[in-house]
Amino acid sequence: MSSFGGEHLSVAKTFYQLNFYLRTLGLPFTVTDLYAMAYKERRGTHYDDRWLDCLGDNPEVNEALSEPFTTHTIVETLMRTGHEPVVRALMRTVRRHGIGFTQAYMVASPRGRR
């Protein structure tokens, strides 16, 4: 995969992070599935998702898992970069499978306090 820059890099990282969540939770769908739901019919013969299979080959994208991310930051980045159709596909699929989710933040754990 060639080197990314700017928004292309943030989109690649975001898809990689989302796929990590989906795999970790053992969900029955992948980023490639969501991307196909969002774009395959719309793009017709111009549809191509092969780039998604190579995300982890790029060291900058691979490092995305060591950066802080949440479902909120993933959705925010997808919306900001014009990938609202993927967010809609994700939400439809989550509802169809009856999957619930929440966000939890751990702010601090004071040591020695009682």
C-alpha positions as CSV (number, residue, x, y, z in Angstrom):
1,M,0.0,0.0,0.0
2,S,1.4,3.4,-0.9
3,S,1.9,6.0,1.8
4,F,-1.2,7.9,2.8
5,G,-1.4,11.5,3.8
6,G,-3.9,13.8,5.5
7,E,-7.5,12.7,5.5
8,H,-6.7,9.5,3.6
9,L,-4.5,8.4,6.5
10,S,-7.1,9.3,9.1
11,V,-9.8,7.3,7.2
12,A,-7.5,4.3,6.8
13,K,-6.6,4.4,10.5
14,T,-10.3,4.8,11.4
15,F,-11.3,1.8,9.3
16,Y,-8.5,-0.2,10.9
17,Q,-9.6,0.7,14.4
18,L,-13.2,-0.1,13.6
19,N,-12.2,-3.5,12.2
20,F,-10.3,-4.1,15.4
21,Y,-13.4,-3.4,17.5
22,L,-15.5,-5.7,15.3
23,R,-13.0,-8.6,15.4
24,T,-12.4,-8.2,19.2
25,L,-16.1,-8.4,19.9
26,G,-16.5,-11.4,17.6
27,L,-19.2,-9.7,15.6
28,P,-20.4,-11.5,12.4
29,F,-19.5,-8.6,10.1
30,T,-16.3,-6.7,9.1
31,V,-15.4,-3.3,7.8
32,T,-15.3,-4.8,4.3
33,D,-18.9,-5.9,4.8
34,L,-20.0,-2.4,6.0
35,Y,-18.1,-0.7,3.1
36,A,-19.8,-3.0,0.6
37,M,-23.3,-2.2,2.1
38,A,-22.5,1.5,1.9
39,Y,-20.9,1.7,-1.6
40,K,-21.2,-1.4,-3.7
41,E,-24.5,-0.6,-5.3
42,R,-23.9,3.1,-5.5
43,R,-20.5,2.7,-7.3
44,G,-21.4,-0.2,-9.4
45,T,-18.6,-1.3,-11.7
46,H,-16.3,1.3,-10.1
47,Y,-16.6,-0.3,-6.7
48,D,-13.3,-1.6,-5.2
49,D,-12.7,-2.5,-1.6
50,R,-9.3,-4.3,-2.0
51,W,-7.5,-1.5,-0.3
52,L,-9.3,-2.4,3.0
53,D,-7.4,-5.8,3.0
54,C,-4.1,-4.0,3.0
55,L,-4.6,-1.5,5.8
56,G,-2.4,-3.3,8.3
57,D,0.4,-3.4,5.8
58,N,1.0,0.3,6.3
59,P,3.1,1.0,9.5
60,E,1.3,4.3,10.1
61,V,-2.1,2.7,9.9
62,N,-1.0,-0.3,12.0
63,E,0.1,2.1,14.8
64,A,-3.5,3.4,15.0
65,L,-4.2,0.7,17.5
66,S,-1.8,2.3,19.9
67,E,-3.5,5.7,19.6
68,P,-6.5,6.5,21.8
69,F,-9.8,5.8,20.1
70,T,-13.4,5.1,20.9
71,T,-16.5,4.3,19.0
72,H,-17.3,8.1,19.2
73,T,-14.0,9.1,17.6
74,I,-14.4,6.5,14.9
75,V,-17.9,7.7,13.9
76,E,-16.8,11.3,14.2
77,T,-14.0,10.8,11.7
78,L,-16.1,8.8,9.3
79,M,-18.7,11.6,9.3
80,R,-16.2,14.3,9.0
81,T,-14.5,12.6,6.0
82,G,-17.7,11.9,4.0
83,H,-18.2,8.3,5.0
84,E,-21.7,8.8,6.4
85,P,-22.9,5.8,4.3
86,V,-20.6,3.5,6.3
87,V,-21.9,4.9,9.6
88,R,-25.5,4.3,8.4
89,A,-24.6,0.7,7.4
90,L,-22.9,0.2,10.8
91,M,-26.0,1.4,12.7
92,R,-28.4,-0.7,10.6
93,T,-26.3,-3.8,11.1
94,V,-25.9,-3.2,14.8
95,R,-29.7,-2.9,15.1
96,R,-30.4,-5.9,12.9
97,H,-28.1,-8.1,15.1
98,G,-29.5,-6.6,18.3
99,I,-26.1,-5.4,19.5
100,G,-26.0,-2.8,22.2
101,F,-23.0,-0.6,23.0
102,T,-21.9,2.1,25.3
103,Q,-18.8,4.1,25.9
104,A,-16.9,4.1,29.2
105,Y,-14.1,6.3,30.1
106,M,-11.7,5.7,32.9
107,V,-10.5,9.1,34.1
108,A,-8.3,8.2,37.1
109,S,-7.9,5.9,39.9
110,P,-6.4,7.7,42.9
111,R,-3.8,5.5,44.7
112,G,-3.7,5.4,48.4
113,R,-7.0,7.2,48.9
114,R,-9.6,5.5,51.1
